[in-house]
Amino acid sequence: MYPPELVKPMREDLTKVGFNELYTADEVNEALKKEGTTLVVVNSVCGCAAANARPGANMSLQNEKKPDHLVTVFAGVDREAVDAARAQMVPFPPSSPSMALFKDGELVHMLERHHIEGRPADMIAENLKGAYNEFC
């Protein structure tokens, strides 16, 4: 578990652009039941989350089509919520950071850590925009 003061600015990287934080399995399950599209970002303290994942997710929202709902869970902090989110991302193995786009509760697009690590934020944003254009 990471101390709240350490992860606060990392959480704010997403919440300041409209992501809602989820802390429990019930919150995750309710969020993924919603009609429309939902982007789930599994946030992390790692360097690739700071340099690539969070900026990429934020930049992806500069698109005509966007997800209806934006949510985030924090790996290493919100264990119950992260486990529930990852359960919905099967068959993909757990990884953080990661991003998943759901449409009407169905997983339609996934970015695992290996798609994020070492790639620039704008490339991640373009990948997400392509998914938004297809599914949103």
Residue pairs with C-beta under 8 A, 6 or more apart in sequence:
1 76
1 77
2 45
2 76
2 77
6 45
7 45
7 74
7 77
10 43
10 45
10 49
10 50
10 54
10 74
11 21
11 43
11 72
11 74
13 50
13 54
13 55
13 58
14 21
14 41
14 43
14 54
14 57
14 58
14 70
14 72
15 21
15 72
17 58
17 61
17 70
18 61
18 70
19 41
19 57
19 70
19 71
19 72
20 31
20 69
20 70
20 71
20 72
21 71
21 72
21 73
21 74
21 78
22 28
22 31
22 71
22 72
22 73
22 78
22 81
22 85
23 73
23 78
23 80
23 81
24 80
24 81
24 84
25 80
25 81
25 83
25 84
27 81
28 40
28 71
28 73
28 81
28 84
28 85
28 88
29 84
31 38
31 40
31 69
31 71
32 38
32 40
32 88
32 102
32 105
33 105
34 68
34 69
34 105
35 68
35 104
36 67
36 68
36 69
36 103
36 104
37 67
37 68
37 69
37 101
37 102
37 103
37 108
37 132
37 135
37 136
38 67
38 68
38 69
38 70
38 71
38 101
38 102
38 103
39 57
39 67
39 69
39 70
39 71
39 99
39 100
39 101
39 102
39 128
40 71
40 72
40 73
40 85
40 88
40 89
40 99
40 100
40 101
40 102
41 53
41 54
41 57
41 70
41 71
41 72
41 73
41 97
41 98
41 99
42 72
42 73
42 74
42 75
42 82
42 85
42 86
42 95
42 96
42 97
42 98
42 99
42 100
43 49
43 53
43 54
43 72
43 73
43 74
43 75
43 96
43 97
44 53
44 74
44 75
44 76
44 96
44 97
45 76
46 96
46 97
48 97
48 113
48 116
48 117
48 118
49 96
49 97
49 116
51 121
52 97
52 116
52 117
52 118
52 119
52 120
52 121
52 124
53 97
53 99
53 116
53 121
53 124
54 97
55 121
55 124
55 125
56 116
56 121
56 122
56 123
56 124
56 125
56 127
56 128
57 99
57 124
57 125
57 128
58 125
59 121
59 122
59 124
59 125
60 66
60 124
60 125
60 126
60 128
60 129
60 132
61 70
62 125
63 129
63 132
63 133
65 129
65 132
65 133
65 136
66 132
66 136
67 101
67 132
67 136
68 136
73 81
73 82
73 84
73 85
74 81
74 82
75 82
75 96
75 97
76 96
82 96
85 100
86 94
88 100
88 102
88 107
89 98
89 100
89 107
89 110
92 98
92 100
92 110
92 112
93 112
95 112
95 113
95 114
96 113
97 113
97 116
98 110
98 111
98 112
98 113
98 116
99 110
99 111
99 116
99 124
99 128
100 107
100 109
100 110
100 111
101 107
101 108
101 109
101 110
101 128
101 131
101 132
101 135
102 108
103 135
103 136
108 131
108 134
108 135
109 128
109 131
109 134
109 135
111 124
111 127
111 128
115 124
115 127
116 124
